[in-house]
Amino acid sequence: MKLLIIIPTYNEKETITQIITEIGRQVPHGHILVVDDNSPDGTASIVRDIQKQNVQVHLFSRKSKEGLGKAYIDAFRHVFKTYDPERIVMMDADMSHHPKYLCDMESLFESGDVDVVVGSRYVSGGDTVGWEPWRKALSYYGNIYAGVVTGIPIADLTAGFYMIDTRVLKAVNLDDIDSSGYAFQMELKNLFHTYGARFSELPIIFGNRVGGESKISNHIISEGIVAPWKIRFKK
């Protein structure tokens, strides 16, 4: 297996079919692992129906919602035991991370001198669309703040769309992560950076979700404020 795309879901029945279909168009060789946190809206049932027609779609069901970080870490460990992909992609189910960028991410890997490709909103050519001004400012300045505090040379530290060499993911200690949401994204990138992974940032246009409800919360925001200092003190 060359490529495995991991998509965490919680109440994403409105978009899950669309994202799976579009991934299949862009990277037909890619396998998809939907990690569902027991969505009450029946997201997992939709995935099971898709599986009957598409053997490259897989489902990993969790018992409850415990945050994005926990979902991903459980998924990584499941992947290490069950599959053997060369590269792993992390992306959202709501189409804010458009699958059209997957081919460009793969192309950057072909150069042979990159371990992690980040889909970045905050390098030249990247942007966000459809966001309220307060959310745009929160994300933009929050990333500047996180970069200054942590010293990690990545413009989009809270990005949730990236492609990773599986060897690098296996090499880091996932037990060091205790955050969820945007803070999880920062902690994971810090593990890669500390390990010595080679990064590349691909500019993307981050769109507003096409269905369902945003998962942003006060807890996620407050955790994002504290996390850069936790990372700095760990260093």
BELFEN-V46776 format. One record per backbone hydrogen bond with DSSP energy under -1.0 kcal/mol. NH is the residue of the N-H (numbers start at 1). CO is the residue of the C=O. If there is no record, write none. Layout:
<<NH | CO> <NH | CO>>
This chain:
<<4 | 87> <5 | 31> <6 | 89> <7 | 33> <9 | 35> <15 | 12> <16 | 12> <19 | 15> <20 | 16> <21 | 17> <22 | 18> <23 | 19> <24 | 20> <25 | 21> <26 | 22> <27 | 23> <30 | 27> <31 | 3> <32 | 56> <33 | 5> <34 | 58> <35 | 7> <36 | 60> <37 | 9> <42 | 39> <46 | 42> <47 | 43> <48 | 44> <49 | 45> <50 | 46> <51 | 47> <53 | 50> <54 | 50> <57 | 54> <58 | 32> <60 | 34> <62 | 36> <71 | 67> <72 | 68> <73 | 69> <74 | 70> <75 | 71> <76 | 72> <77 | 73> <78 | 74> <79 | 75> <80 | 76> <81 | 77> <82 | 78> <83 | 79> <86 | 1> <87 | 2> <88 | 164> <89 | 4> <90 | 162> <91 | 6> <101 | 98> <102 | 99> <105 | 101> <106 | 102> <107 | 103> <108 | 104> <109 | 105> <110 | 106> <112 | 109> <115 | 198> <116 | 198> <117 | 163> <118 | 200> <119 | 161> <120 | 202> <126 | 123> <127 | 204> <129 | 206> <136 | 132> <137 | 133> <138 | 134> <139 | 135> <140 | 136> <141 | 137> <142 | 138> <143 | 139> <144 | 140> <145 | 141> <146 | 142> <147 | 143> <148 | 144> <149 | 145> <150 | 146> <151 | 147> <154 | 152> <159 | 156> <162 | 90> <163 | 117> <164 | 88> <165 | 115> <166 | 86> <168 | 165> <169 | 165> <170 | 166> <171 | 167> <172 | 168> <176 | 173> <177 | 174> <184 | 180> <185 | 181> <186 | 182> <187 | 183> <188 | 184> <189 | 185> <190 | 186> <191 | 187> <192 | 188> <193 | 189> <194 | 190> <195 | 191> <196 | 192> <197 | 192> <200 | 116> <202 | 118> <204 | 120> <206 | 127> <207 | 96> <210 | 94> <221 | 217> <222 | 218> <223 | 219> <224 | 220> <225 | 221> <226 | 222> <227 | 223> <230 | 226> <231 | 227> <232 | 228> <233 | 229> <234 | 230> <235 | 231>>
